[in-house]
Amino acid sequence: MALNRYSCFGLNMLTTLPLEAFVCREVMTNYWFPDERWNPNRHLIFTTSLVITAMTLALITCDLGAVFELIGATSACALAYILPPLCYIKLSSRSWRTIPAAICVVFGVAVMGISLIQAVAKITRSKIAFQDARVILTNANLQTKEELRRVTNLAQTRKGGFPTTQKCYRVHRKPDTPRSLE
């Protein structure tokens, strides 16, 4: 059953990533090379860099929520507060009417900065808590599920708690530990 679930997930990623890479690759090509013909080498370089960047991000983080926070902090603020007033400023004549748009841009940049600082601080707290929990769980001699629950609760209360993904944590069991704790 688990093999089937992972196979379906892998097939989903195999078919989703090229579709998402297509949009990003086209935007990059139209932005940096707007008047040039299609080049297979450039296509290969863009695609490879996108896949390697996505893979690196996936390997570095155990907490997908942190990735969503970083993306939301940058793109949501830019789309809601920064880009529309900048377009208005660019398209209209410079007058006193562009002052509220400029204030909105400054507000958006401030919100983006605060959101980025909070997201990075949360990632840092999660990594410290993950390292503390790993030390606690590795050094513990866990024989029952109740001991595992007690140690896990203790680790969660230290340094801000675990990241949301629980698969990042593995209890190193001793050879005489029952299999039910894995």
C-alpha positions in Angstrom: 0.0 0.0 0.0 2.8 2.4 0.9 4.6 1.6 -2.3 1.5 2.4 -4.3 1.1 5.7 -2.5 4.7 6.7 -3.1 4.5 5.6 -6.7 1.4 7.8 -7.3 3.1 10.7 -5.6 6.2 10.2 -7.7 4.1 10.0 -10.9 2.3 13.2 -9.8 5.6 15.0 -9.4 6.9 13.6 -12.7 4.0 15.1 -14.6 3.5 18.3 -12.6 7.1 19.7 -12.6 7.4 20.0 -16.4 4.1 21.9 -16.6 5.2 24.3 -13.9 8.7 24.6 -15.4 7.2 25.5 -18.8 5.6 28.7 -17.5 8.6 29.8 -15.6 11.0 29.0 -18.5 8.8 31.0 -20.9 8.7 34.0 -18.6 12.5 33.9 -18.2 13.0 33.5 -22.0 10.6 36.4 -22.8 12.2 38.6 -20.2 15.9 38.1 -20.9 15.7 37.2 -24.6 12.6 38.8 -26.0 13.5 39.2 -29.7 15.6 36.0 -30.1 14.7 32.8 -31.7 14.3 29.5 -29.8 17.6 28.1 -28.7 17.8 24.5 -27.5 20.9 25.2 -25.4 19.2 28.0 -23.6 16.1 25.8 -23.1 18.3 23.1 -21.6 20.1 25.5 -19.3 16.9 27.2 -18.0 15.2 23.8 -17.5 18.2 22.3 -15.7 18.6 25.4 -13.4 14.9 25.3 -12.5 14.9 21.6 -11.7 18.1 21.8 -9.7 16.8 24.8 -7.8 13.5 23.0 -6.9 15.4 19.9 -5.9 17.8 21.9 -3.7 14.9 23.7 -2.0 13.2 20.3 -1.4 16.3 18.7 0.0 17.1 21.6 2.3 13.8 22.1 4.0 11.7 19.6 6.0 8.9 22.2 6.6 6.9 23.0 3.5 5.0 25.7 5.5 8.2 27.7 5.7 8.6 27.6 2.0 5.0 28.8 1.5 5.6 31.6 4.0 8.7 32.8 2.1 6.9 32.7 -1.2 3.8 34.4 0.3 5.9 37.1 1.9 7.5 38.1 -1.3 4.9 37.4 -4.0 1.7 38.3 -2.2 3.0 41.6 -1.0 4.4 42.4 -4.5 1.2 41.5 -6.2 -1.1 43.3 -3.8 0.8 46.4 -2.6 3.8 47.0 -4.8 3.1 46.2 -8.5 -0.3 47.9 -9.0 0.8 51.3 -7.6 4.0 51.1 -9.5 2.1 50.5 -12.7 -0.2 53.5 -11.8 2.9 55.7 -11.2 4.5 54.6 -14.5 1.3 55.1 -16.6 0.2 58.4 -15.0 1.7 61.8 -15.1 3.7 62.9 -12.1 1.5 64.9 -9.9 0.1 65.0 -6.4 -2.2 62.1 -7.3 0.8 59.7 -7.4 1.7 60.4 -3.8 -0.9 57.8 -2.4 0.5 55.2 -4.8 4.0 55.9 -3.6 2.9 55.6 0.0 1.3 52.2 -0.9 4.6 51.0 -2.4 6.5 52.0 0.7 3.9 50.2 2.8 4.1 47.1 0.7 7.9 47.1 0.9 7.7 47.4 4.7 5.2 44.6 5.0 7.3 42.4 2.7 10.4 43.1 4.9 8.6 42.3 8.1 7.0 39.2 6.6 10.4 38.0 5.4 12.1 38.6 8.8 9.3 36.7 10.5 9.5 33.8 8.1 13.3 33.5 8.4 13.0 33.7 12.2 10.5 30.9 12.2 12.7 28.7 10.0 15.6 29.4 12.3 13.6 28.5 15.4 12.4 25.4 13.8 15.9 24.2 12.8 17.1 24.8 16.4 14.1 22.9 17.8 14.7 20.1 15.3 18.4 19.8 16.4 17.4 19.7 20.1 14.7 17.2 19.5 17.0 15.0 17.5 19.5 15.0 20.4 16.8 14.2 22.9 15.3 11.4 20.8 18.7 9.9 19.9 19.9 9.8 23.5 16.7 8.5 24.9 16.3 4.8 25.6 12.7 4.4 24.5 11.0 1.2 25.4 7.3 2.0 25.3 5.0 4.3 23.2 4.3 6.3 26.4 8.0 7.1 26.8 8.1 8.2 23.2 5.1 10.4 23.7 6.6 12.0 26.8 10.0 12.7 25.2 8.3 14.0 22.0 6.1 16.4 24.1 9.2 17.5 26.0 11.1 18.2 22.7 8.1 20.1 21.3 8.0 22.5 24.2 11.7 23.5 23.8 12.7 26.3 21.4 9.4 26.8 19.5 8.5 23.2 18.7 8.9 20.9 15.7 8.4 21.9 12.1 5.1 20.8 10.8 6.5 17.8 8.9 6.8 14.9 11.3 8.6 12.6 8.8 11.8 14.5 9.4 12.1 12.8 12.9 13.3 9.3 13.4 13.9 7.6 16.7 17.2 5.6 16.6 16.2 2.4 18.3 18.5 0.0 20.0 18.5 -3.6 18.8 16.4 -4.8 21.8 13.7 -2.1 21.2 10.4 -3.4 20.0 9.5 -2.8 16.4 6.3 -1.0 17.3 8.1 2.3 18.0 9.3 2.7 14.4 
